[in-house]
Amino acid sequence: MATFTGYLRARSDDELVALLVRRPDLATPHPATLASLAARATSRSSLDRALTWVDALVLQVLEAVTVLASTTGPPRPEDVRAAVGAGPDDAPALTRAIGDAVALALLWPDDDGALHPAPGLVDALGTSIAGLAPGPDAPGPDAPGEGAPGEGVPAGVPAVSADDSPLTALTDAPAGAGPVLDALTWGPPVGVMPPPGTAAAHAVAWLLEHGLLVRGDGRHVLLPRSVALALRGGRTHRAPALAPTSADAPVRDVPVVAAESARAAEHTVRLVRQLLTRWEQAPPAVLRAGGLGARDLRRTAQGLDVDDAHAAWLIETAASAGLLADDGEESPAFVPTLEADVWSAQDLAPRWAELARAWLVSTRTPWLVGGRDERGALRAALDPELTRPWVPRLRRAVLDVLASAPVGAALPAQDVHAALQWRTPRSAPPLSAIEAVLTDATRLGVLGAGALSAAGRALLAGEDVVRALAADLPAPVEEILLQGDLTGVVPGRPGADLEDLLDLAAVVESRGGAVTVRFTAESVLRALDAGTTADDLLTRLGAAARGRVPQPLEYLVRDVARRHGRLRAGAASSYVRSDDPALLAGLADDPRLAALGLRLLAPTVLVADASAAELLAVLRARGLAPVAEDARGVVVHAVAPERRVRARSRRTAPVHERPQPDRAAAVVRSLRRGSPADDLVTPGPSAAAPPAPAATASFATTGGRRRPGSPDGARAAGTPGHRPARPTGGTTEPGDLLVLLREAAQARASVWVEMVGPDGRAQRRLVRPLKVEGGRLRALDPQREAELTVAVHRIAGVEPATTPAS
């Protein structure tokens, strides 16, 4: 089995289905052929997506296979185990990692059991694979400079194998040579040139002279890959990257975890309910750019007795659950939704379940509230810019790490970060984001005492969250012990009715195993303002109290009720006054003026709900002649205000646009023709080859058209008129083209490429592909000794070369 495409063709249906399941991007849209599947599986975007989710050990296996394949040939599994430094106890883990890499089609085995990297994997892994210098671009068998694997080292550097014999010259090296090599051996392989005249500079000069280092640029030196492998003893890694364990993490008792989780859940539900109550009475305004103002956030935090960060999290969580929203009015404000009423009528466990599910799948980042964005602006709560699509995945990943630990294990953020770095080393989240997720999970009650609670495990597994939390909640208490000093004690978690009564008429002083409250004149007044009478309040207190209501509390309620309502306040938008009471009485009784809302406060004063301007207009329309006055009673004459704007600056001289008819004509020709010739072929960095003869049209410079002055009808190899004999085994299918090009680049083999110019003419060239990326082919033309770049959509056919270039 010689190619990656051939390997896929030999797979069974079950193996192909397993590949599509593990790499779902390969199935969208559905590949028509196996060649299309191979092309998609070896594309840069698909390889990057697959590498994003492999663990550190699989990544080590891929790096080891890639390095060994470029130096000693395709390795066998036992060679990979030795390269990563795995011992006998690590064999099962290495076998699993190799199996995962093969199942993901990142590696493919041949008939002899040797492992090959998928085409394009080398570029996807990056330039410094396993901390080694970039590998040599070894020439192919049909190009000058042919050499065996491992010989393509930079000029002037001798080939070094994996044994230590070439390093015997180090016995005569200066004292500073050893530390320099030690610093570069395991990567990064690039070092900065030391200052001249120092011992380190002398050591580096000696290493450069003996070929153990090469110059990168004026300030850097590079440790060649072959030398680094020799210094490493033929290994690519120090040791295998095994999964971290949580053996040192503290383990909490299950009852402690359950109690802390239930306490946090009850506290969060109560705070959200208080938030909804406050915002339905005084909804905060929406900023012009969206979000909640800093003053409103601070005012809400003070009312809930939490800090600003906690208040921002509560607001974001309530909004994610659909309990808060922008009302969409002309002056928009954040108000509770209709769903908030349904939510408030439920028990504690269902209410918490809705908040927890919304938090788990929310794309919001409340921990960024209060910080500065890239423009220096303050990030506000409920700001539309705080949405991040990767946040739900981060929350699940963090909770999954905690779920994989023993029950009751309280993992610190550093251990969770280390676990996620091993699971996805190419997409590990920052430590600050992990700490924020753990803080939010603790506030919500998903964590208790730092460990994942039973409700948190049910939330992660998609099980019955309500039942899991209800099992940890203590039984509700519906009675209160009222004291003679106007205090009361609830011996446990208050029930729903008792909680409503305490929120209405008392001030909570402390919460814990019991709830302590105090009744004050302000708290009783709050209950009376809500529409409760003194008799109703005393009746509810008597029903909840263990025994009768103490006399001091009854006196307090009666005394506040006696003073309640003696003064009354209202609102009016304008007023009318006159020395003639009969005239004002006639206006108040006029049904045609009912829309103004006129009310008689005194024989000579009327108030209205309409504005002063509207009131004046209506009274004048009725035939009266009112005038406006200010707060001091001085007549204000209604004069239209004068408006002015700043004049715009005028040009003092005419502007003459410079005509460019040649440029316009060129754009028109390009649009009619398709894309310009530069989109098809552009010279590479090594295109400084001698020019072609005058009778030969250079496709890299003229786009396949004859140069002016060339003999009419002259054709040469590489021109549209020259058609060499077509070898067999080629393809014109787009998917097959990409596979053949990538496989040729990996095998350093030459191919015949048929390219279509912007004028629709085709030409064939023998090239050696170097890289296929971003919709373009970068290839080496041995005949012209130059590189060229070709847009893939301009390639009509690719065929393996059977004869070398002439």
N, C-alpha and C positions, 0 to 999 in steps of 0.2 A: 504494500500500500504506500504510494509515493507522495500523495498530495492530501491536503486537508479536505478538498472536495470529495476525493475518493473515500476518505475515512467516513464522511457523513453519508455517502451513498451506501456504505456497508452497514450502517446502523439499522437496527430493527425499529419497527413502528413505536414500540414502547419506549425505546431509548430516545427517539426523536420527540415523542410527547413529553418525556421527562425534561428534555432540554428546553422545550418551549415553556414548560411550567416554571423552570428555574430562571429563564431569561424571557419574560413575557414580551419584551419589546421586539423580539424576533417574530412574533406572531401577529403584529399589527403594522401594516395590513398583512393579510395572509400571504405567505410566499408561494409563488406559483410553481417553482421548481426547487430542487435541492441546490442547484447552482445559485439561485436567488437567496436561499437561506444561508449558503456559505458566504455570499457577498455581504449580506447583512450582518452575519455573525463576526465578520472580520473588519467591519467598518470601525472607525475611531470612536464614534459616538456610542456604539453598542459595547465596544470593549471597555470604554471608560465607565459606562453604567454598570457593567458586570464587575469590574474591579472595585467599584465603590462599596460593594457589599460583601467582599471576601474578607475573611479574618486574617490576622497577621501571619499565621502559619501557612495558609494557602498562598499568601503573597510571597513569603520566603521561598516556597516551592517553585512558584512561577519565576522568581528572580534567579534561583539556582539553575533551573532548566535553561533559561535564556542565556545565562553566562556560560554554562558548560557547552551548550550547543554551538556557541560562537568560538569556543576555544578548542575543545577536545572532541566535538561531535555530539550528536544526540545522546543524552545520558539514559541509563536505565534507572529504575526506582532505587536500587541500592546505592547508585552513584549520587542520587539526590539526597538520600539520607546522610551519606558521608559529607556531602558539601555543606549541609546546614548544621553539621556537628551533632547529630542526633545519636543518642546511646540506645542500648537494647530496650530500656524501659520506654523510650519515646517512639518505638517502632509503630505501635497502634495509632498514635496521633499523626505520624507522618503518612501512614497508609490512608487514613481518613482524609488528610489534606490533599494528597495526590488524587484520590478518588473524586473529591469535590472539584478539583481543577479540571479533571477529565469530563466530569458530568456537566460542567459549565462550558465545555468546548473551548476552554482557554489553553488546554494541552490536548494533544491527540497522540496515541501510541501507534507505532507501525506493527507490522507482522512479527518483528523480532522483539517486541516489547520495549523498544527505545521510545523515549518521550520527545515530542516536537512541540515547540510553541506555535500557537495559532498565528497565521499571517497577520501582521500589524501589531502583535503584542509587544514587540520590542519598543516601538514608538510610543505605545500607550503607557508603558512602565516608566518612561522618562529617560533622561540622559545619564543619570548617575544611578544605575541599577545596583542594588546591594552595596552602595557606597563605593562603587568602582568607577573608574574613568570611563567615558564613552568608548564602546568597542570599536575596533577598526572596521572601516567599510571595505572589507576584503574584496579585491577584484574578482570577477567571475572567470571561468575557464577560457572565455573567448576574448579577453581584454588583456592589454599589457599589464605587467606587474603581478602576474599570477603567483599565488602562494598557497601553502597549506594553511588550515585553520590555526590561528595563533600567530602567523607570521606578519600579519598586516599591522605592525606597530608603527609609530611615527618614525620619520626618517632619522637615522643615526642611532636608533635604539636597538640593541640586539634582542632577538627572540628569547623569551624566558619561559620555561615550562613550569609546572607546578612543583617540581622538586626544588631543593635548596642549593643545588650545585652552582647555578649561576650567581648566587649571592655570596660565594666564598670570598669575593673581592672585598667584602665588608670587613674582613679581618684587618685590612690595611687602611680602613677609612678613618678619618679624623674623629675626634671625640664627639663632636656635635652631630654626626651623621645618623647615629642610632635614634636619638630622640626625634629627629625630623621624620624618619621613616615610621617610627612608632605613632606619631601624630597623624600620619596620612594613611596608614595601612588599612584601618577599618572605616575610613571615610570621615568627612568628605575628602576626596582625593586632591583637592586644590589647596595650595598654600600660598601665602604672601611672601615675596622675596624679602629677606631680612636686610637691615641697613648695611651698606658696604663697610668693610673693615672689621666686622664683628666675627666672632668664632662661628656663629650660625651661618653667616654669609660664606665663609670659607668651606664649611661642610656642604652647603647647598651647591657651591661651585664644583666641589669634588663629585657629588652625586650626578650633576649634570654632565660632567666630563666622562663619567663611566656609564652613562646611559640609564641610570636608575631613576632619574627624574628628567622630564622634558619641559621646555619653556611653553607656557600657555600664551601669555602676552608680556608686556614690559614689566608687569608687577607680580605676576603669578607663575607658579610652577605646578606641574601636574605629575602625579604618580601613575605610570602606565598600568593598564589592567593586568598585564602578564606579570609585572613585578609585584603588584599587590597580591595576586593569587599565590605567588611563590612565598611572599612573606607570611601569608595566612596559612601556609601549609596545604594549599589546594582547596581550602574551604571558602565558601561564599559568605558565611555568617558565623558569628562567634558561637551561638547556641540556638537551638530551635525556640521559637516564640510560642510558648505554651500558654494556655488560658490561665489568667490569674485566679487565685482562690480567695475565699473569704474566711479562712480559718481563724484569723486574728480579730475578726469583727466581734464586738460585744453582742451577746444574745440576751434579749429582754424576755421576761416572763410573759406568757400569753395573756393572762388577766391584766397585766399592766398595759400591754399594747392595746387591748380591747377597751380599757377604761380611758386611756388617753385619746384614742381614736373617737370614741363616743362623745367625750367632752368637747373635742374640737369640732365635730360634726354639729352638735347642738349649738355651740357658740356661733358657728358660721351661719346656720339657718336663722338664728335669732337676729344676727347683725343684718342679714339681707332683708329680713322682714322690717326691721327698723329703717333701713335705707329706703325701702319702698314707701313706707309711711311718711318719711320726711319729704321725699321728692313728690309725692302726690299732693302734699300741702304747699310746698314751695319748690316747684320744679326749676332747676338751674337752666340757664340759657345755653344754647349751642354756639360755640365760637364760629366766626365767619369761615375759618378754614376747617371747621369740624372739630369735635372734641369738647372736653369740659375745661372750663377756665381754672387756673391755679387757685384762685380765691374760693371758688365753689368747692374744689376738692378739699382745701384746707378746712373750710367750714363744715363739710360733711364729715371729715375725719374727727374734728372736735366734737361734733354731735354724737358720733358713734363711739367716742373714747378710744380711738385707735390712731396709729400713725398714718402719715400720708400714703406710704407704700401699701399698707394693709387696706386702706380705704380704696385705693386705685384697683387693687386686686378684687375686692368685693364688687366694685362697680363693673369691672370688665367681666367678671363671672356671671353677674346678674344679667348683663346685656347679652352674653353668649347664650344664656338659657332662655332668652326671649322675654325676660321680665321687665326690661327697660328698653325704650326706643325713642327716637326723635319723633315728635308729634307732627312734623311737617307743616306747621303753621307759618304765617308770614313772619312772626318773630319766634323762631323754633326754640323748643325747650325739650329736655329729657324728662319723660313722664313714664309711670308704670303702664304696662300693656294690659289688655284684657286677660291674657294668660296669667298675669300676676295675681288676679283675683282667684282664679282656679287653683293656682299654686298655694296661695295663703290658706285656702280652705282644707288642705290636705294635712295628714299627720306628719310628724317629724321625719320619719324614714323616707317616705316618698318624696318629700321636698328636697331632702339631701341627695337622693338618687338623681333627681333632675339636674341639680347643680353639678354633681360629680360627672355625669355623662357629658354635659355641655363643656365642662372644663377639659375633659380628656380629648375631645375632638376639636376644641377651639384652636383657631390659628392666631389668636391674639397673644401679644407679648407684654403683659402688664408690668413686668419688671423693668421695662425701658422707660416707664412714665417718670418724669422728673429729670431725665437726662437730656443731653443735647444731641441733635441730629448733625449730619454732615454740614449743614448750613449754619449751625450754631443756634438754631431755634429750640425752644423748650418743648419737649414731647409731652403732650397732654393725654389724660385718660380719655378713652373712646375716640382717639384720633384715628382716622382711617388709615394712616400710614403705619400703624403698629401691627399690621397683619403680616405674618410670615407663614408660608405654606408648609415649612418643615417642622413647625412646632408640634403638631400632633404626633409625628413620628418620633420626635425627641422625647416627649412624655412617655410614650409607650416603651421606648428603648430604656429609659431610666427605670421605670417600674418593672420591666422585664428582668433587669439586672437584680433588683431587689427580690423579685419572685423566685429567681434561680438560686438565691442564697438560702441557707437554712431558715426555718420558721423562727421569727423573733430576732433575726440578725439585723442589727442597726448599722448599715454600711455608711461610712462618711462619704462626702462628695468626692474626695480624692480616689477612694476605691472604686466608686461608680465610674469616675472618669477613666481610670486605668482599664476597667473592664470594657468600656465602650471603645477605648483606643485599640484594644486587642480585637474586638469584634469587627470594627470597621476602621482600620488605620488610615484609610484615604479619605474618610469623611467623619472623623471624630469631632464631636461638638466641643466648644470651649468649656472650661471649668465654670465660668461665671453663669452660663446658661443652665448647667446641671445644678448648681447651687440654687438658682432661682426656681427650678422645677421642684426640687426637694422642699424648699421653703413653702411653695404654694401647696404641695401635697400635704405638708404638716398642718397648714392652716385649715385645709379642707377636711382633714381627718382620714385621708387615704393612708397616711402614715400615723403611727402612734408610738411615741417614744423613739422615733427614728426608724422603726421597723414597719414593714408592710402589714397592714391590718387585714382581718378577714374580709371586711367590706372592700378594701383595696384590691385584694386578690380576685374577688368576685367581679369587680369593675373591670379589671384587666382581662379576665377570662370571658366576659360577656354573660355572666351568670346572674342570678337573682340578687341584685344589690340591696333591694329593700329588705329582704329576709335576712341577709348577712348583717346589715347594720342593726336591724331590730333585735337580733339575738344578743348584740353587745350593749344595747341601751338599757339602763336601769328602768324599773317599772315607774310610771309616772305617779306623782303624789297630788291629790286634789284637796288638801287641807293645809291650813296655816296656823301657826301658834302666835296669836296676837298678844303683845306685851302692853303693860300700862304706860311705858315710856314712848308710845307711838311707834314701836318697831314691831316686826313680825319675822318669824323664821319658818321656812318651808323645809321640812326634813327630807330632802331628796330632790328629784327633778320635777318641777311643776308640770302639771298637766296642761292641756291646751286652754281650758276655760280659766284656770287659775293664772296662767301666764298672761292671758288677755286682761284679767282684773289687775294684776300687778303693773303691767305696762300702762294701764289707764289711770291708776290712782296712787301709785307708790313709786319710790325711788330705790333702785337696787343698790345696796351698799357693798355686797360681796357675793361671790358665787364659788361653789366648790362642791363638797359633799352635801351641803345645805345652802339655801339661798336666804340671805338676810336683807330685809327691806325696811324702809322708814317712810312713814306718812307725814307729809308736811302740808302747810297751807297752799303752797304752789302746786303740789301734786293733786290735792283735792280740787283746787280750782281748775286744773287741767281736765279732770273728769267731768266737772260741771260744764265747762266750755264745750265738751264733746256731746252734750245733750242729756247727761245723766242727772237725775234729781238726787237730793240728799236722801230721801227715803229709799230709792232704788239702790244707791250705793251702799247704804247700811244693810239693806236686805241681802245683797250679794256678799258682803263681808261676813255677815252672820251665818250664811249658808256654808261658807268656806272655812270659818274659824272653828277651832276645837274649843268649844265653850261659847260664851257670849262675847259680844264686842265690848272691849274695855270702855269705861266711861270717858276717859280723856279723848279717845279717838272719836267717840260719838259727839262730844262737845266740839271738837275740831271741825267735824263735817257740818254740824248745824251752824256754827258761827260763820264758816266760809260761805255757806249757802245763804245766810241772812244778808250778807253784804254783796252777794253776787247779783249783778244786773241792775243795781241802783243807778249807775251811769250807763248811758248808751252812746255809741259812736257809729257814724255812717260815713258815706262818701257821696259827694256831689261834684259835678263837673263845672257848673256855672250858677249864677244867681241873678235875680231881678229884684230891685228895690224901688219903691215909689212912696211919695208922701200921701198918695190917695189909696186907702185900703180897699175901697170899692173896686178900683181898677184892677188891683192884683187879685181880688176874689173872683172877678169875672174871668181873668186869664186861667186860673186854676181849675175853674169849672167848665172851660170851653173844650168840648170833645174834639175839635179840630186840632188842638194842641196836645192831645194825649201822648203822642209819640215823643214829646220833649220830657216827659216824666216830671211835670211841675208839682211841687209840694209846698204848702204854706207853712213856714216855720214861725212866722210872726205876722201881725196884721200888715206890716209894710215890707216883708221879705219873702220871696219865693226862691226855691232852689230847683235846679233842673239836672237831668242826667246828660243832656246834650252839651256840646262844647259852647263856649261863649260866641264864637263866630256863627255857628249854626243857629243858636238862640236869637241872635240879632237879625239874621236873615229871615227867619220865620216870622218874627214880630213885625218886621218892616213889610213883609208880604201881606200881613193882616191889616195894614194901614196905619200902624203905629210908627213912632219916630224915636226909638230908643238910641242911646249913646253908650259907648263903652267907657269903663273907668278902671283904674288900677287899684292896687291894694290899699292905697291911701285915700281913695275916693276922688282922685283927679281925673277929669275927662280925658280920654285918649282918642285922638282923631284917627279914623281909619284911613290911612294913606298907604297905597301899594308900595312895597319896598323896591328900591332901585337895585338892579343887578348888573354887575360888571364882570368881565372875564379878562384875563391877561391876553394881550394881542400876541399873535404868532409872529415869529421873526420872518421877514421876507428876504428872498434872495436878491442880492444886489447885482448879480451878473448872470447872464444866461448860461445854461449847462449844455455843453456839446458832447453827446455820446460818441465815442470813437467807433466808427463802423468797422465790422470784422466780417466781410463777406466770405472770405476764405474759410473762416471757422464755421460759419453757419452752413456753408455748402458741405463741409466735411461731416458735420453732424447729420445733415439730411441723408448723405450717402451712407453713413453708418446705419441709420435707422432703416433705410430701404434694404440694405444688404444683410442686416442681422446685427451681429456684434462685430466690433473692429478686430483687426488681425491681432492686436495685443491680447485680446481675450483668448486667442487660440494658442499661440506659442510665444513665450517670452524667453529671451536668452537667460541662462543661468549664470551664477557667479564666475564660472570657469569658461565663459563663452569667448574668451580672447584668443581664439584659434585663428590661424591664417585664413584670409578670405578665400572663398571658393573662386574657381575660374570664372571669367566673365560670361562664358557660355552656359554656366550652371546656375540655375535660380536657387538661391538659398532660402529655404522655407522659413527659417528662424528670423529672417530680416525682411522678406518681401511677401510673406503670407501665401506662398505657393504661386505667385505670379512672376512672369519673366521680367527681368530688369530691363529698363530702357537701354536700347543700344545692343541688346543681345541678338545673335543671328536668328532670323525668323525661322521657326520650326525646330530650333536646336533643342534636343532633349538629352538629359543625362540621368544617371541614377539619382533618385531622390526627387525628381521633378514629377509633376502630375502625369506626364506622358510615358514615364518609364514604369512598367509593370513586371516586376520579377516573378519568377515562377512561385505559385502560392503553395507553401508547405501544408501538409495535412495536420489535423488536430486543433485548428483554430475555432473561433466563435465570433459571432456578431451580436449575440444577446447581451444586453447591458449588464445583467447580473453576472454572467459568465466572464465578461470582460474584466470586471473588478477583481474577481477571484484569480484569474490568470495573471493579472498584473501584480497583485499582492503576493501570490506564490512565487512569481518570478523575482520579485524584490527580495523575498526571504531566501530563495535559493541562489541569488546572484546570477541568474540566467538571463540570456538575451531573448528578445521576442521581436517579431515583425508587427509593427503598429501601423494601421491604415488610418490616416488623419484626413479630415475634411476641412478645407479652407473656407474662409468667409464667402468666396465666390462659388462655392459648391463643388469645387474640384478636389479630388482625393490624391494623396500620395502615400507611399509606403516607405517606412524607415526602419532600419534595424537598430534597436536601442536596448539598453539594459536598465530596467526600472530600479530606481533607488527608493522612492517613497510615493505612496498613494494616500493623499490626505486632502481634506477640504475641497473635494471635487476636482482635484488637479493631480496630474502625474508628473513627478520630477524624475527625469531619466538621463542617462549618459549615452551620448552618441559617439561610439568609438571611432567611426569613420572621420568625423569632424573634430574629435577630441574636445568636445564641449558638452555642457549640460543644457537641457531645454525643459521647459515647463509647458504642459499641454492640458487644456481643459478636457475633462473626461467626456463631456457630452459631445466633443468634437472627434472622438475616437470611434470609428465605424467598425473596426475589427482588430483582433489580436490573435496571433498565431505563434506557437513556439518555434524558435529558430533551429533549423537542422544543420545549417552551415554557418561558419563564422563570417563576419563582415569582411568584405574585400577592401 
